[in-house]
Amino acid sequence: MRGEVSPFKAIIMKKFKNLYPEITTFENLYLAYRQARKGKRTKAPVADFELNFESHLLSLQEELLSLTYKPGPYRSFIIFEPKRRLVSAANEGGGSAMRG
């Protein structure tokens, strides 16, 4: 099809560099925590995290900045809607900063 513009060519890719300092700010970690807890506030691990969320986020930030953070285990399960597929999700126990 000559003369037509592909919708894929209209997408301009933008490069971002040096985002790690922005990602690891306390403010950004706090916003991520707020998003992650949506719909889960009644679950025990989330409630436990909320009791000391500031110290948990500061520990997480320290581990991220020192490159020592290790994510926690994942759990896998099968869902059937809209089709059968395997989903792997992080446990609510969190990574090394939340495990003590």
Secondary structure as GFF3:
##gff-version 3
##sequence-region A 1 100
A	DSSP	alpha_helix	20	23	.	.	.	ID=ss1
A	DSSP	alpha_helix	26	37	.	.	.	ID=ss2
A	DSSP	alpha_helix	44	51	.	.	.	ID=ss3
A	DSSP	alpha_helix	53	65	.	.	.	ID=ss4
A	DSSP	beta_strand	74	79	.	.	.	ID=ss5
A	DSSP	beta_strand	85	90	.	.	.	ID=ss6
A	DSSP	alpha_helix	96	99	.	.	.	ID=ss7
###
